[in-house]
Amino acid sequence: MNWNLSDVKVVVPIGGEATRLRPLTIETSKATVRLLNRPLIEFPIAELASQGLKEFIFGVKGYINYKSLFDTFKEGVGFSARHRIKPRVHFKYQPRVDSVGNADSVRINMEYYRIEEPVLVIQGDNIFRMDVRKALEYHDEREAMMTIVLKKSDDVREFGVADLDKDMLIKRFVEKPKRPEDAPSNLINTGIYILSPEIRKVFRSNEMTEMLKQGKMDFGNDVIPFLIKKGYPVYGYVTDDLWFDVGTPDRYLDAMLTLLKELPDREIEGIRIDKEKRIFVQGTSPDSIRRRNVIRNKYRKGKISIEGNVLIGRHCQINEGTHIENSSIDNFTILGRGVKVIGSSVMDRVFIGDGAVIENSVIGRHVEIRSTQGKPVKVVNSVIGDDVVIMGGVELTGSKVYPHKIINEGSKMNDTVLT
């Protein structure tokens, strides 16, 4: 390679409305939905920055995506300080040009920022582990126009699927096969791409210009099949490393449980309160350390029960008789007496009253659950949007509640979507 990792530019196209993750994404970009008490996109960016990549371009389209990303990360100073990255990373943003697909976002930013180096494309709802240097060397050795990172999967229905020849060249690419027999292999597209700078010339070609006029500039549906058809070298790079598409609530919880189980302690950013178990409480200030000590003492005295892999954020208050199991509790959350939180993500500044049961669910930010021992609330297999108020005696099963709703006392909902 005649360039360094710090030369490689990372483009993150974030232009969709993330409908599959609703209601969590109604007022928040999917990239900044909180997972393990931080924005989701922070995981892959920290992974890449730790390997030496320094320049990240958010290919944002639309107000919510831009506002969420810029308000969270700005130019990258705070992110670099928190993760102790020197020299710091730089975050840039797509100019105010609406893209017509994720490939168009890459095209726009390669032109605007005059990129003459290899480009690594990642998705805003992916979490992964990958040796970037190894993948880039693979791309370089094959003189590829594009390299697609692939992963074996038993379920290929919602992904692009690649058919490779013996030299790992992609012969055929099928986007989201409708039937299992339509899939040419079990190698799915992770949405991680390495692009040679020469692709700028391809983007400028007459055929691609015509595709752009027709609004067809999605990698999976349009650009990858076009490159293969035209004989450009598009290679597959198969990884066995950790990778998640956090595109649905079920996958969100799956990623949360796996990361709680497997992430190294330093990446959890919390202190264990039991040396034998993965039970972490976050916080470094004197006030948050005091709160952690209160939780630790209640745990050791058996006043609260914590099982499995659990992350508790800063300044949380957990009252007696509460049971937490395989879950994440975000900052400034209050759990009343006798609360049960199992296999769930509770985001920041949530209040959950006495006797509530939260199971296999995602509770959005600033939610208020007014449960009492006499009128307990039960939320199972559900997703609650931000700033929702749930009154006493409510039972929600398999339901989605959009932001700012009030669920009246005693309501019982099954497979309901409240928009």
C-alpha positions, 0 to 999 in steps of 0.5 A: 500500500502506498498510503497510510490508514490515516489517509483512508476516508470513512463515509457513513451514508445516513439518509433513510427514515429507519422505518424498521426501528420505529418508534425509536427513530421518529425524532432521532437518527438511527445512528444516534439511537442509544445502545449500551448508554451511548449513540449506536454509531459510536461503536464502529467509529471508536473501533475504526479510530482505535486502528488509526482512521481519522476522518469520518464523513456523515452522509446525512440527508434530512433534518433529523439525521443532520441534527442528531449527528451534528448535535451529538458529535460536532467536529469530533473534539469531544469524542476524541477526548472521551476515547483518548484519541490523539491526534483527534478524529475529524467529523465532516458532514454532507453538504446540503444536497439531497442524495437519492441513495446511499451510493449517491451520498458517497458520490456527493461526498467524494466530489465535494471533499475531493477524495483521492484516497481509498474510501471505507463505507460503513452503515449507520446501524451496523456494529462490527469488529474488523481488522481494517488494514488486513481488509484494505491490503486484500482490496489493494492486492486484487486491484479491486474497484470495490470490495464488499465485506461478506458474512455467512448467515442462515437467514439471507432474506433481508440482505444482499447475497453474493455469488463468488468464483474461486478467486473471490470475484463476485459473479452475481449479486442478488439484493434481498432474495424473495425465496431461499432458492433465489439466494446464490449462497449464504454470504450476505452483504454487511454494508461495509465497502472498500472503494478505490478512488477510481470509482469517481470516474465511474460515477461520472460516466454517462450510464451512471449519470442516467441512473442518477436521473432516474433516482437509482443510486443504491449500492445493493439495488443499482451500483453493485449489479452495474459494476459486476455487469460492466466487468469492474473487479468487485471482490468479496472479503469474508469475515468471521468477526462480530457484526450486527445489523441493528436495523430492527428492535429485535436485532437491537436487543440481540446486539445489546445482549451479545455486547453485554456478554462479549465486550471487554471491560474497558469498552463497557466504560463501567466498574464491576460491582461483583468481581465474578459477574459482568455487572457494571455501573458507570460514572467517574465523578464523585457524585456518580461514584457515590451513587454507584456505591449505594447500588453496590451496597444494596446488591451486596446486602441482597436488597436488590437482585442483579443477574446475568450481564447488566450495565447501569449508567450514571446517577441511577436510583434503584429501590429495594426489591428490584430485579434486573437481569441481562439488561441495560439501564441508562443514565439518571433512570429511577427504578421503584420498589419491586420492579423487574427488568429482564432482557430489556434496554431502558434508556436515559432519564426514565422513571419506572414506578413500583411493581412494574415488569419490563421484559424483552422490551426497549423503553425510550428516553424520558419515559414515565411509567406510573406503576404502583403495587396496587396497579402494576404496569406490564410491558412485554415484547414492546417498544416505547418511544421517547417521552411517553407516559404510561398510567397505572394498570397498563399491560402492553404486549407486542406493541409499539408506542410512538413518542409523547403519547399518554396510555390511559390507566388500565389499558390492555394492548396486544400487537398495537401500534400507537402512532 
